[in-house]
């Protein structure tokens, strides 16, 4: 578990510093106006407003999540919890990277969101 934690935190170091609070809020507001919700396997409260510190805390929470909590999220007792956690963290980090690009007003990132919303 500790090695996995170190790996994820190393990945996070590649992301830019947090955007200013006003930009985080305006981006979240724009995404909410589009009814955008990233596809994640576990409930992740406040994702659209997360900064790096909150994301690190979320990664730690998921890595230490007990089986009983996974089952409360709707997973079967026979599910491979480690596999689901790993996939959730991959999705979380991917969507956080996209969120960072949106906060930086990268046109390609907004194009990605628009394409995702058109597919719905």
C-alpha positions, 0 to 999 in steps of 0.5 A: 500500500505504501508503494502505491501511495508513493507512486500516486503522489509522484504522479501528482507532482507532475501537475501544475500548481493550483489555479487561483481560487476564483479560477477554480470556482469559475471553472467548476461553475461552468462545468456544473452549468453544462451538467458535467460530472466526470465518470468515476467508480467511487463517490468523490465529493467536491471533485470539480473544486479540488486542488492538489492537496484535496486530491492527495487526501482523496487518494489516501482515503481511497487507498485505505478504504476498508472493504465494508466501505467499498460494499457500502458504495455498491460493490459486491463482497466478491469484487476485487477491491484493489482492482476497483481502487486502482481503476478509480484512482486512474480515472481520478488522476486523468480527470484531475489532469483535464480539470487542470487544463480547463482551469488554464483555459486550454482550448483542447481541454474544453473541446474534450468536454464539449465532445463528451457532453455531445455523446450524452 
